[in-house]
Each structure stands twice: as C-alpha cells, then as structure tokens.
Amino acid sequence: MRNRILITSLVLFLFSVLVIAQEGPRDWSKAATNFNNPGVVHSPAGDGILAVESFEDATFPPPGWIKLNPDGGSGWNRQTAGTSPIPGWNGGTITAPAGGGNAVAFCTWNTGGTTANDQWLVTPQITNVQPNDSLIFWMLIPGYTNAYLENVDILISTTGTNPSNFTIPVALLTFPVNNTDTLWKRYAYKLGDFVTAGSNIYVGFREHVADNFNEGAAVLLDLVQVKEGAGSSVVFFDNFDTYTAGTDTLACQAPVWTTWSNAACGPEDADVSALFAYSGTKSAFIKPNDDLVKDFGTAFSSGIYKISFRVFINSGKAGYFNTLATFAGGSSAWGLEVYFDVGGGGRVNPNGSVPATFTWTPGVWNLVEHYVDLDADLSYFYFNGVLVHQQTWTVGAYTSTIPKTLDANDFYGATSQDNMYFDDYKVEQVSVVPVELTSFTASVTNNGQVLLNWTTATEVNNHRFEIERKAENSGYVTIGYVEGAGTTTEAQEYSFLDVSVQPGVYTYRLKQVDLNGTFEFSNEILVDVHPPLKFALEQNYPNPFNPATTIRFSTVEPSIVKLSVYNALGEEVAVLKNEFLQAGFYEVQFDASTFASGVYYYRLQSGSMVEVKKMILTK
C-alpha cells in the first residue's frame, strides 16, 4: 500500500455511508476564539458553536493553529477531497465528511520523523471553558491504509503549546492493524471533565507510532469544533458552610430559608451541623418536628427546573421532604412527597394515585434529583441517578389537582426517627437540549435494507424519534418512529430497519420530539443502497405458517417478474406478482386464509431465470 511496499490484496467496499455534521458555524465576529473558516457554507448556523475549523483556506496551518514535529518531518498538511492516490500510498482517495467542505487536515507515515512520526496539530487558545462545553471533531483512518497500526492522542494544555505542556489526556486512541472502522467518525468530549471552569486551553492532536517503518497509517481530521454547553442557570445554591454550627439556627442565620410557620430561630428551625458534610464542613440537619422551607419567592410558572441535593441518613433513622406547587402553610399544594423510611426503604407519593418505591443506603451520601417541567406539565424524581417516578405535575402528590407552578421545598422531621442531613442544595433552570445524541450510523444489510442505529447519552422529556428519509431530488418523508426513554441520565441505544427501500442514494435523519411537542433534527446520513448482485428467492418466513407469510426476492436487471404459488399437484393457485420491476429487493405477503393446509410451492421467474421453494401451511 505504501509507495515502498508492494501489496497484492485489494478490498472491495460494496456499501458506503457518509455522515453529515449537524453543527454549523456562528458569525465569527462573535466567536470566543480565533479559529479560521472563511468562505465555507455548512449547514445552517447552530446555536452554541463557539468555533469551528474545516481547513478550507489554502493557508495551512490556519491562522492561530500550530504544527509541531519533535521527530522531524514536514508534519500535518492540507489535502483536498478527491486526491488520489493518498499521498505516501499507492492507492486510496482523500475524502471529506459531507458538510465539511472540500479540504481536510492530513498526516501519514512519510510526513513524520523517521523514528516515531510524533506529529502535532495544535488549536488556537480556547478561552473561558465552561463545564458543559464540548470538543467535537471528525476523524478517519482510510481503509486503504489500515494494514498498519496507528495512534492518535487528544491532549489538553493549560500552560503553553510545547509538547511537554500537554499533560491532560482527553483520549488516547489506538487503531489496530486491519482496523475495520474505516468510515468518518464523530468524536465528542465534554471539556468540563478534564479542566476547571474558566480555564484557557489548547487542544493538541498528536499522531505517533513506536516504529515508523512497520507502523503508521494515514489520519484525516476535519470539522474541529468547540461547542458551548447547553447547561443550566443556577437559581439558588447553598452548602451551609458560611453559617455557624448550632441548634435551631439555620433560617435564623439565613433569611433565604424560612420555616413552615415562618418562625425562624425557634423549634421549627433546622440545625447547622458540623458532624457530616458532603462538601465543605457543614450541612443542614432535620430532626423530629423541624420544618425547614426553601421558598422560591414568586412561584415559577414556566420553564424546566431541577432541584438537587445530597442526603445522609444513619442506620435506624428516617427522613422526609416534599416539593410544593404553592407554599401557604396548611393551604399549600403538594406536588411530590418523598419518605426515607427506617431500614432503607423509600416511598414517593405513598398516598397519591401513582405511588412508587425505591431503596436507599444508610450511612452514605445519596443523590436526590427532582425535575419539574412546567411547560410539559411533567415531574421526574431520580434517586442516585435512576429514574424512580414520573407523573403529570398537576396530578400532585395526592389525588387533587394542583396549580402548574413551582414554589418551594419543605424538609420536615415527620417522625420521632427522623434524623436527616442534606447538603449542596441547588435549584437550576434547565436549558439543556432534551436529547444528547452521541452517535447516528447506518448500514446496508445483505438483502438491501437499511439499518439505522443511534445512541443517546442523556434524555429529558424525550417522547419519540421520527425517522425521515429523502430520496435524491425529493423532500423528506416520515417512514416510522421509535419511542423515546422520557428523561434519563443513562445511555440509551436505538435501532430502526427500513425494509421498504429500493436501490438508490438516500438521506436519513431523526426528528426528536419532546413530550410537549417541540422537536429538533439530528445530523443527516447519506446511504448508497446498491442493486442486488444476484437473482435470489429467499425462504418464506414464518414457515410453517398460518395464515400469512412473507416472501422476499431480488432481481438484478429490469424485467417482467412473476411470483406464483402452486399446490402439491403442480396447479397454479395464486399469482402474487406479475409485472415489470426494476432491479432491486422486494417483499410480498401471501395470505393463505382461504387455502387448505398442506405443502405449497412458490416460483419466481425473471426472464430465463427461475427459482422455486417449498412452504407449509398448517391450520
């Protein structure tokens, strides 16, 4: 494959899948960094894209970027789509991810040093990184070069642009010999997992191998983006560390808290405890008959809100809290009630119409999360990251309807066993995209159907995915849907099989629909469905059957096609298809509800080609 090595084997790729990036650039006058991307039209501008580079300008590296070559060599360079053979190789073609313009960043074995390659491409400085900001890029190890091992490291520096400054690993990627993942792939990493909020960083893309003679493929890089985190706006936070430890003094010291009777500094007030703390040195402590309230002031009437805190309850003790639609003492409207019972059992709305249970662990800090979506009129209660309870918010904790508002939290020492510590109490207005899609891929099956697979990292209020398909020179049509997972912080995997597609080039996308009816579209995937390579008649399924079965077949050229059914005597009893068909894959239903049980034969004829198979009808 390389110029210096003779390779005799060739790989034939029958199906190709190109992935189109969803995100597009913003007005660069508003960008936070000096990434460069002149004269390129991508998809419509996407909210949250702080910077993007697709290497379209002839100047390389682009302004602000740096390439480093500690081992010598010319290093990373710019290549344009369609270049063939791949530089340094006897074959292959440079490609770009659809939506990424016409050029890519490129390096290979002969652009690096003679020992280990060690080729670096470094971004401009990315300033004021926030916890939910993401680094996104597309990368490809071309199939023509995959007979050689390859390493690509993604590294962060907060101090400078020398190789020794890149001490924070984001991903250390190894592509083994004969790596089969030879399509453009999207990589995404949450920068807040690697650096603190407010950091100024450089990102380095390092290609390297241990032995440049026997290792080193080719690496294509494009659409490097920094995407602003669609996170949340903190409405209120308290970790209780600024208060003095004491009994019945929390609301007395902190007017941002109150009690059920608005009687701070008395027996309803909670303690500030230095005995246990999740963060810092102190927490709030609810003992029997304490009744601490966090009043949000003017009740929220729209938006999505997340209430979260850590809770610690010792063995043999209990705890309780509720979330209120309105706070007015005995006339309050309860939206959610949660009991932590002695022994580790938990109950949600035990007296309501949709109760739920869970378990909790004594003597450790547990995570409580309560989402209230006032726009969709929904409520979700999570415990330690697991969805425990979901309901219509206005159903309330009991059976009477409550207002569609959010007003307060109440922490009450309901029994003589109640001894509950809580810490890091936070109220956020959530502004995240409902579904974080981490992958969307397509493949063509042996019988010409298209299998779509996608994965989400998190979901909020996800009702369903509608699958849309577009043929060349036509618009999108909806071909099916898959139910979503509602709200979850756990990864979800989905798939959809398009059984009605014919040979041709198609574009697929997902329409993600929220529970309140709002929606957004995924990136697009281009799929080339090739005509069948042979005339074939498949075995019917199911078989035996009653009363209906499915028969699939494929034709390799346009012709009159006849599909008939015969009884055991050789008499034609049904004609399922007798018409001119283009080359392609086909599926026919045979309904034998009016036929007697027995053995039948189905015969496919296209021109001079004939095939017959047996099926059994059992009634």
ROKOLMI-270800 format. One record per residue (C-alpha): residue number from 1; residue in one letter; chain; x, z, y. Coordinates in steps of 0.5 Angstrom, whole numbers, plus 500, padded with zeros to 3 digits. Example, Ala and Ser with C-alpha at 12.3 -4.5 7.8 and 13.67 -1.06 7.14 Angstrom:
LONU filum vopa torvo  xx  zz  yy
LONU     1    a     A 525 516 491
LONU     2    s     A 527 514 498
END
This chain:
LONU filum vopa torvo  xx  zz  yy
LONU     1    m     A 500 500 500
LONU     2    r     A 506 502 505
LONU     3    n     A 510 496 507
LONU     4    r     A 516 499 503
LONU     5    i     A 512 500 496
LONU     6    l     A 508 495 492
LONU     7    i     A 501 497 490
LONU     8    t     A 497 493 485
LONU     9    s     A 491 496 485
LONU    10    l     A 485 495 489
LONU    11    v     A 479 499 491
LONU    12    l     A 472 495 492
LONU    13    f     A 467 499 496
LONU    14    l     A 460 497 495
LONU    15    f     A 457 501 500
LONU    16    s     A 459 503 507
LONU    17    v     A 456 509 511
LONU    18    l     A 458 509 519
LONU    19    v     A 456 516 522
LONU    20    i     A 454 515 530
LONU    21    a     A 455 521 534
LONU    22    q     A 450 524 537
LONU    23    e     A 453 527 543
LONU    24    g     A 455 523 550
LONU    25    p     A 459 525 556
LONU    26    r     A 457 528 562
LONU    27    d     A 458 526 569
LONU    28    w     A 466 527 570
LONU    29    s     A 466 530 577
LONU    30    k     A 462 536 574
LONU    31    a     A 467 537 568
LONU    32    a     A 471 543 567
LONU    33    t     A 477 539 564
LONU    34    n     A 481 533 566
LONU    35    f     A 479 529 559
LONU    36    n     A 479 522 561
LONU    37    n     A 474 517 558
LONU    38    p     A 473 511 563
LONU    39    g     A 469 505 562
LONU    40    v     A 465 507 556
LONU    41    v     A 458 507 554
LONU    42    h     A 456 512 549
LONU    43    s     A 449 515 547
LONU    44    p     A 445 518 553
LONU    45    a     A 448 524 556
LONU    46    g     A 448 530 552
LONU    47    d     A 447 537 555
LONU    48    g     A 452 542 554
LONU    49    i     A 458 536 553
LONU    50    l     A 464 539 558
LONU    51    a     A 469 534 556
LONU    52    v     A 470 528 551
LONU    53    e     A 475 523 550
LONU    54    s     A 475 517 546
LONU    55    f     A 481 514 547
LONU    56    e     A 478 507 550
LONU    57    d     A 483 507 556
LONU    58    a     A 489 503 555
LONU    59    t     A 494 508 557
LONU    60    f     A 496 513 551
LONU    61    p     A 496 519 551
LONU    62    p     A 490 519 556
LONU    63    p     A 492 523 563
LONU    64    g     A 493 530 561
LONU    65    w     A 494 529 554
LONU    66    i     A 501 530 551
LONU    67    k     A 504 528 545
LONU    68    l     A 510 532 541
LONU    69    n     A 515 529 536
LONU    70    p     A 519 535 534
LONU    71    d     A 521 531 528
LONU    72    g     A 523 525 532
LONU    73    g     A 519 518 531
LONU    74    s     A 514 515 536
LONU    75    g     A 508 519 535
LONU    76    w     A 501 518 536
LONU    77    n     A 498 512 539
LONU    78    r     A 492 508 540
LONU    79    q     A 489 503 536
LONU    80    t     A 483 498 536
LONU    81    a     A 478 497 531
LONU    82    g     A 479 491 527
LONU    83    t     A 486 492 527
LONU    84    s     A 489 489 520
LONU    85    p     A 493 491 516
LONU    86    i     A 493 498 518
LONU    87    p     A 500 499 522
LONU    88    g     A 505 501 517
LONU    89    w     A 501 499 511
LONU    90    n     A 500 492 507
LONU    91    g     A 492 492 508
LONU    92    g     A 486 496 510
LONU    93    t     A 483 496 517
LONU    94    i     A 482 500 523
LONU    95    t     A 475 503 524
LONU    96    a     A 472 507 529
LONU    97    p     A 466 512 529
LONU    98    a     A 460 508 531
LONU    99    g     A 458 511 538
LONU   100    g     A 466 512 539
LONU   101    g     A 468 506 543
LONU   102    n     A 473 501 540
LONU   103    a     A 479 505 540
LONU   104    v     A 482 511 536
LONU   105    a     A 488 515 536
LONU   106    f     A 492 514 530
LONU   107    c     A 498 516 527
LONU   108    t     A 502 515 520
LONU   109    w     A 508 516 516
LONU   110    n     A 512 511 520
LONU   111    t     A 510 514 527
LONU   112    g     A 513 521 525
LONU   113    g     A 520 523 523
LONU   114    t     A 524 521 517
LONU   115    t     A 523 528 514
LONU   116    a     A 516 531 515
LONU   117    n     A 513 527 520
LONU   118    d     A 511 533 525
LONU   119    q     A 506 529 530
LONU   120    w     A 503 533 535
LONU   121    l     A 497 531 540
LONU   122    v     A 495 536 545
LONU   123    t     A 489 536 549
LONU   124    p     A 489 538 557
LONU   125    q     A 488 545 558
LONU   126    i     A 480 547 557
LONU   127    t     A 479 553 562
LONU   128    n     A 474 559 561
LONU   129    v     A 472 558 554
LONU   130    q     A 466 562 552
LONU   131    p     A 464 565 545
LONU   132    n     A 459 559 543
LONU   133    d     A 463 553 546
LONU   134    s     A 465 548 540
LONU   135    l     A 470 544 539
LONU   136    i     A 468 537 536
LONU   137    f     A 472 531 533
LONU   138    w     A 471 526 528
LONU   139    m     A 477 524 523
LONU   140    l     A 478 519 518
LONU   141    i     A 483 518 512
LONU   142    p     A 483 511 511
LONU   143    g     A 481 509 504
LONU   144    y     A 487 504 503
LONU   145    t     A 492 510 505
LONU   146    n     A 489 515 501
LONU   147    a     A 494 515 495
LONU   148    y     A 498 519 499
LONU   149    l     A 497 527 501
LONU   150    e     A 496 528 508
LONU   151    n     A 496 535 512
LONU   152    v     A 492 536 519
LONU   153    d     A 492 542 522
LONU   154    i     A 488 544 528
LONU   155    l     A 491 549 532
LONU   156    i     A 490 553 539
LONU   157    s     A 495 555 544
LONU   158    t     A 493 560 550
LONU   159    t     A 500 560 553
LONU   160    g     A 503 553 553
LONU   161    t     A 504 546 550
LONU   162    n     A 510 547 546
LONU   163    p     A 509 547 538
LONU   164    s     A 511 554 538
LONU   165    n     A 506 556 543
LONU   166    f     A 500 554 538
LONU   167    t     A 499 561 534
LONU   168    i     A 492 561 533
LONU   169    p     A 490 556 527
LONU   170    v     A 483 553 527
LONU   171    a     A 483 549 521
LONU   172    l     A 489 547 516
LONU   173    l     A 486 541 513
LONU   174    t     A 489 538 506
LONU   175    f     A 487 531 504
LONU   176    p     A 490 531 497
LONU   177    v     A 492 525 493
LONU   178    n     A 487 520 492
LONU   179    n     A 482 523 496
LONU   180    t     A 475 521 496
LONU   181    d     A 473 523 502
LONU   182    t     A 474 516 506
LONU   183    l     A 469 516 511
LONU   184    w     A 469 518 518
LONU   185    k     A 467 525 518
LONU   186    r     A 465 530 524
LONU   187    y     A 468 537 525
LONU   188    a     A 466 542 529
LONU   189    y     A 468 549 530
LONU   190    k     A 466 555 534
LONU   191    l     A 471 557 539
LONU   192    g     A 469 564 540
LONU   193    d     A 471 565 533
LONU   194    f     A 478 564 535
LONU   195    v     A 479 566 542
LONU   196    t     A 476 571 547
LONU   197    a     A 471 570 552
LONU   198    g     A 474 567 559
LONU   199    s     A 481 564 555
LONU   200    n     A 484 558 558
LONU   201    i     A 487 554 551
LONU   202    y     A 490 548 549
LONU   203    v     A 488 545 542
LONU   204    g     A 493 541 538
LONU   205    f     A 492 536 533
LONU   206    r     A 498 536 528
LONU   207    e     A 500 531 523
LONU   208    h     A 505 533 518
LONU   209    v     A 508 533 511
LONU   210    a     A 513 536 506
LONU   211    d     A 516 530 504
LONU   212    n     A 515 523 509
LONU   213    f     A 518 519 503
LONU   214    n     A 513 521 498
LONU   215    e     A 507 523 502
LONU   216    g     A 503 522 509
LONU   217    a     A 497 517 509
LONU   218    a     A 494 515 516
LONU   219    v     A 490 519 520
LONU   220    l     A 485 516 525
LONU   221    l     A 482 521 531
LONU   222    d     A 476 520 536
LONU   223    l     A 471 523 540
LONU   224    v     A 474 529 541
LONU   225    q     A 469 534 545
LONU   226    v     A 468 541 548
LONU   227    k     A 461 542 548
LONU   228    e     A 458 548 552
LONU   229    g     A 455 553 548
LONU   230    a     A 447 554 548
LONU   231    g     A 447 561 547
LONU   232    s     A 443 566 551
LONU   233    s     A 442 570 557
LONU   234    v     A 443 578 556
LONU   235    v     A 438 581 560
LONU   236    f     A 440 588 558
LONU   237    f     A 445 592 554
LONU   238    d     A 447 599 553
LONU   239    n     A 452 602 548
LONU   240    f     A 451 609 552
LONU   241    d     A 459 610 553
LONU   242    t     A 458 611 560
LONU   243    y     A 454 618 559
LONU   244    t     A 456 625 558
LONU   245    a     A 454 627 551
LONU   246    g     A 448 632 551
LONU   247    t     A 441 634 548
LONU   248    d     A 435 631 551
LONU   249    t     A 439 628 557
LONU   250    l     A 439 620 556
LONU   251    a     A 434 618 560
LONU   252    c     A 435 624 565
LONU   253    q     A 442 621 566
LONU   254    a     A 440 613 565
LONU   255    p     A 434 611 569
LONU   256    v     A 434 605 566
LONU   257    w     A 431 609 560
LONU   258    t     A 425 613 560
LONU   259    t     A 420 617 555
LONU   260    w     A 413 615 552
LONU   261    s     A 410 620 558
LONU   262    n     A 415 618 563
LONU   263    a     A 418 625 562
LONU   264    a     A 426 625 562
LONU   265    c     A 430 631 562
LONU   266    g     A 425 634 557
LONU   267    p     A 424 635 550
LONU   268    e     A 422 627 549
LONU   269    d     A 428 625 552
LONU   270    a     A 434 623 547
LONU   271    d     A 441 626 546
LONU   272    v     A 447 622 547
LONU   273    s     A 451 623 541
LONU   274    a     A 459 623 540
LONU   275    l     A 458 624 533
LONU   276    f     A 457 617 531
LONU   277    a     A 458 610 534
LONU   278    y     A 458 603 532
LONU   279    s     A 463 601 538
LONU   280    g     A 466 606 543
LONU   281    t     A 465 613 543
LONU   282    k     A 458 615 543
LONU   283    s     A 451 613 541
LONU   284    a     A 443 614 542
LONU   285    f     A 440 620 537
LONU   286    i     A 433 620 536
LONU   287    k     A 431 627 533
LONU   288    p     A 424 629 531
LONU   289    n     A 419 629 537
LONU   290    d     A 424 625 541
LONU   291    d     A 420 619 544
LONU   292    l     A 425 614 548
LONU   293    v     A 423 608 551
LONU   294    k     A 426 602 554
LONU   295    d     A 421 599 559
LONU   296    f     A 423 592 561
LONU   297    g     A 419 592 567
LONU   298    t     A 415 586 569
LONU   299    a     A 413 584 562
LONU   300    f     A 416 578 559
LONU   301    s     A 410 572 558
LONU   302    s     A 414 566 556
LONU   303    g     A 421 564 553
LONU   304    i     A 424 567 547
LONU   305    y     A 427 574 546
LONU   306    k     A 432 577 542
LONU   307    i     A 432 585 541
LONU   308    s     A 438 587 537
LONU   309    f     A 442 594 536
LONU   310    r     A 445 598 530
LONU   311    v     A 442 603 527
LONU   312    f     A 445 609 523
LONU   313    i     A 441 614 519
LONU   314    n     A 444 619 514
LONU   315    s     A 442 620 507
LONU   316    g     A 436 624 506
LONU   317    k     A 434 622 513
LONU   318    a     A 429 617 516
LONU   319    g     A 428 613 523
LONU   320    y     A 423 609 526
LONU   321    f     A 422 604 532
LONU   322    n     A 417 599 535
LONU   323    t     A 416 593 540
LONU   324    l     A 411 593 545
LONU   325    a     A 407 588 548
LONU   326    t     A 405 592 553
LONU   327    f     A 407 599 555
LONU   328    a     A 402 604 557
LONU   329    g     A 402 611 553
LONU   330    g     A 397 611 549
LONU   331    s     A 394 605 551
LONU   332    s     A 400 601 549
LONU   333    a     A 399 595 545
LONU   334    w     A 404 595 539
LONU   335    g     A 407 588 536
LONU   336    l     A 412 591 531
LONU   337    e     A 413 597 527
LONU   338    v     A 419 599 523
LONU   339    y     A 420 605 519
LONU   340    f     A 426 607 515
LONU   341    d     A 424 612 510
LONU   342    v     A 428 617 507
LONU   343    g     A 431 614 501
LONU   344    g     A 433 607 503
LONU   345    g     A 426 604 503
LONU   346    g     A 424 600 510
LONU   347    r     A 417 598 512
LONU   348    v     A 414 593 517
LONU   349    n     A 407 594 520
LONU   350    p     A 405 598 514
LONU   351    n     A 398 599 517
LONU   352    g     A 397 592 519
LONU   353    s     A 395 585 516
LONU   354    v     A 401 582 514
LONU   355    p     A 406 588 512
LONU   356    a     A 413 587 509
LONU   357    t     A 418 592 506
LONU   358    f     A 426 592 505
LONU   359    t     A 432 597 504
LONU   360    w     A 437 600 508
LONU   361    t     A 443 603 506
LONU   362    p     A 444 611 509
LONU   363    g     A 451 613 512
LONU   364    v     A 453 606 515
LONU   365    w     A 451 602 521
LONU   366    n     A 446 597 520
LONU   367    l     A 444 591 524
LONU   368    v     A 437 590 527
LONU   369    e     A 434 584 530
LONU   370    h     A 427 582 533
LONU   371    y     A 426 575 535
LONU   372    v     A 419 574 540
LONU   373    d     A 418 567 541
LONU   374    l     A 412 568 547
LONU   375    d     A 412 560 547
LONU   376    a     A 410 559 540
LONU   377    d     A 407 566 539
LONU   378    l     A 411 568 533
LONU   379    s     A 415 574 531
LONU   380    y     A 421 575 527
LONU   381    f     A 424 581 524
LONU   382    y     A 431 581 521
LONU   383    f     A 435 586 518
LONU   384    n     A 442 585 516
LONU   385    g     A 442 578 518
LONU   386    v     A 436 577 513
LONU   387    l     A 429 575 515
LONU   388    v     A 424 580 513
LONU   389    h     A 418 579 516
LONU   390    q     A 415 573 520
LONU   391    q     A 408 573 523
LONU   392    t     A 404 571 529
LONU   393    w     A 406 575 535
LONU   394    t     A 399 576 538
LONU   395    v     A 396 579 531
LONU   396    g     A 400 585 533
LONU   397    a     A 402 591 528
LONU   398    y     A 395 593 527
LONU   399    t     A 389 588 526
LONU   400    s     A 387 588 533
LONU   401    t     A 389 582 537
LONU   402    i     A 395 584 543
LONU   403    p     A 397 580 549
LONU   404    k     A 402 575 549
LONU   405    t     A 407 579 552
LONU   406    l     A 413 583 551
LONU   407    d     A 414 589 555
LONU   408    a     A 418 595 551
LONU   409    n     A 421 598 545
LONU   410    d     A 420 605 543
LONU   411    f     A 424 610 539
LONU   412    y     A 420 615 536
LONU   413    g     A 422 621 532
LONU   414    a     A 416 621 528
LONU   415    t     A 417 626 522
LONU   416    s     A 421 632 521
LONU   417    q     A 426 628 517
LONU   418    d     A 427 623 523
LONU   419    n     A 435 623 525
LONU   420    m     A 437 616 527
LONU   421    y     A 443 614 531
LONU   422    f     A 443 607 535
LONU   423    d     A 448 603 539
LONU   424    d     A 449 597 542
LONU   425    y     A 442 596 544
LONU   426    k     A 441 589 547
LONU   427    v     A 436 584 550
LONU   428    e     A 437 577 550
LONU   429    q     A 433 571 553
LONU   430    v     A 435 566 547
LONU   431    s     A 436 559 550
LONU   432    v     A 440 556 543
LONU   433    v     A 438 549 540
LONU   434    p     A 433 551 535
LONU   435    v     A 437 548 529
LONU   436    e     A 444 547 529
LONU   437    l     A 445 541 525
LONU   438    t     A 452 541 521
LONU   439    s     A 452 535 517
LONU   440    f     A 448 529 516
LONU   441    t     A 450 524 511
LONU   442    a     A 447 518 507
LONU   443    s     A 449 515 500
LONU   444    v     A 446 509 497
LONU   445    t     A 444 510 489
LONU   446    n     A 445 505 484
LONU   447    n     A 438 503 484
LONU   448    g     A 438 501 491
LONU   449    q     A 435 508 494
LONU   450    v     A 438 511 500
LONU   451    l     A 439 519 499
LONU   452    l     A 440 523 505
LONU   453    n     A 443 530 506
LONU   454    w     A 444 535 511
LONU   455    t     A 446 542 512
LONU   456    t     A 444 547 518
LONU   457    a     A 448 553 520
LONU   458    t     A 442 557 523
LONU   459    e     A 435 555 525
LONU   460    v     A 430 558 530
LONU   461    n     A 423 556 530
LONU   462    n     A 424 550 525
LONU   463    h     A 417 547 523
LONU   464    r     A 420 541 519
LONU   465    f     A 424 535 519
LONU   466    e     A 421 528 520
LONU   467    i     A 425 522 517
LONU   468    e     A 425 516 521
LONU   469    r     A 428 509 519
LONU   470    k     A 430 503 523
LONU   471    a     A 431 496 521
LONU   472    e     A 435 491 525
LONU   473    n     A 431 488 531
LONU   474    s     A 426 493 530
LONU   475    g     A 424 500 532
LONU   476    y     A 424 507 528
LONU   477    v     A 418 509 523
LONU   478    t     A 417 515 520
LONU   479    i     A 418 515 513
LONU   480    g     A 417 522 511
LONU   481    y     A 418 529 512
LONU   482    v     A 421 536 510
LONU   483    e     A 419 543 511
LONU   484    g     A 424 547 515
LONU   485    a     A 426 554 514
LONU   486    g     A 423 557 520
LONU   487    t     A 428 562 523
LONU   488    t     A 434 564 519
LONU   489    t     A 442 565 520
LONU   490    e     A 444 563 513
LONU   491    a     A 446 556 512
LONU   492    q     A 440 551 509
LONU   493    e     A 441 545 505
LONU   494    y     A 436 539 505
LONU   495    s     A 435 532 502
LONU   496    f     A 430 526 502
LONU   497    l     A 430 520 498
LONU   498    d     A 428 513 501
LONU   499    v     A 425 510 495
LONU   500    s     A 422 504 499
LONU   501    v     A 428 501 502
LONU   502    q     A 430 494 501
LONU   503    p     A 437 491 501
LONU   504    g     A 439 490 509
LONU   505    v     A 442 494 514
LONU   506    y     A 438 501 516
LONU   507    t     A 439 506 521
LONU   508    y     A 436 513 520
LONU   509    r     A 435 519 524
LONU   510    l     A 432 526 523
LONU   511    k     A 427 529 528
LONU   512    q     A 427 536 528
LONU   513    v     A 420 539 530
LONU   514    d     A 419 546 533
LONU   515    l     A 413 551 531
LONU   516    n     A 411 550 538
LONU   517    g     A 411 542 537
LONU   518    t     A 418 541 541
LONU   519    f     A 423 536 538
LONU   520    e     A 429 533 538
LONU   521    f     A 433 528 535
LONU   522    s     A 439 528 530
LONU   523    n     A 445 523 530
LONU   524    e     A 444 517 527
LONU   525    i     A 447 514 521
LONU   526    l     A 448 507 519
LONU   527    v     A 447 505 512
LONU   528    d     A 448 498 509
LONU   529    v     A 444 497 502
LONU   530    h     A 447 491 498
LONU   531    p     A 443 487 494
LONU   532    p     A 443 489 486
LONU   533    l     A 449 486 482
LONU   534    k     A 445 484 476
LONU   535    f     A 438 483 474
LONU   536    a     A 435 489 471
LONU   537    l     A 429 492 468
LONU   538    e     A 429 500 467
LONU   539    q     A 426 504 462
LONU   540    n     A 419 507 465
LONU   541    y     A 418 514 467
LONU   542    p     A 415 518 464
LONU   543    n     A 415 516 457
LONU   544    p     A 411 517 453
LONU   545    f     A 406 517 459
LONU   546    n     A 398 519 461
LONU   547    p     A 395 515 464
LONU   548    a     A 400 512 469
LONU   549    t     A 408 511 469
LONU   550    t     A 413 508 474
LONU   551    i     A 417 501 472
LONU   552    r     A 423 500 476
LONU   553    f     A 427 493 476
LONU   554    s     A 432 489 480
LONU   555    t     A 433 481 482
LONU   556    v     A 439 478 484
LONU   557    e     A 436 472 487
LONU   558    p     A 430 470 491
LONU   559    s     A 425 467 485
LONU   560    i     A 418 468 482
LONU   561    v     A 418 474 479
LONU   562    k     A 413 476 473
LONU   563    l     A 412 483 470
LONU   564    s     A 407 483 465
LONU   565    v     A 404 488 460
LONU   566    y     A 403 487 452
LONU   567    n     A 400 490 447
LONU   568    a     A 402 491 440
LONU   569    l     A 399 484 438
LONU   570    g     A 403 481 443
LONU   571    e     A 397 480 447
LONU   572    e     A 398 480 455
LONU   573    v     A 393 486 457
LONU   574    a     A 396 486 465
LONU   575    v     A 400 483 470
LONU   576    l     A 403 488 475
LONU   577    k     A 407 483 479
LONU   578    n     A 407 475 479
LONU   579    e     A 409 473 486
LONU   580    f     A 415 470 490
LONU   581    l     A 420 476 491
LONU   582    q     A 427 477 495
LONU   583    a     A 433 479 491
LONU   584    g     A 432 487 491
LONU   585    f     A 430 493 488
LONU   586    y     A 422 494 486
LONU   587    e     A 418 499 483
LONU   588    v     A 411 498 480
LONU   589    q     A 406 503 478
LONU   590    f     A 402 502 471
LONU   591    d     A 395 505 471
LONU   592    a     A 393 505 463
LONU   593    s     A 387 510 464
LONU   594    t     A 383 504 461
LONU   595    f     A 387 503 455
LONU   596    a     A 387 506 448
LONU   597    s     A 393 510 446
LONU   598    g     A 399 506 443
LONU   599    v     A 405 502 443
LONU   600    y     A 406 497 449
LONU   601    y     A 411 492 452
LONU   602    y     A 413 490 459
LONU   603    r     A 416 484 460
LONU   604    l     A 420 482 466
LONU   605    q     A 421 474 468
LONU   606    s     A 425 471 474
LONU   607    g     A 427 464 473
LONU   608    s     A 430 463 466
LONU   609    m     A 432 471 466
LONU   610    v     A 427 475 461
LONU   611    e     A 428 483 459
LONU   612    v     A 423 487 455
LONU   613    k     A 422 494 454
LONU   614    k     A 417 499 450
LONU   615    m     A 413 504 452
LONU   616    i     A 408 509 449
LONU   617    l     A 401 511 452
LONU   618    t     A 399 518 449
LONU   619    k     A 392 520 450
END
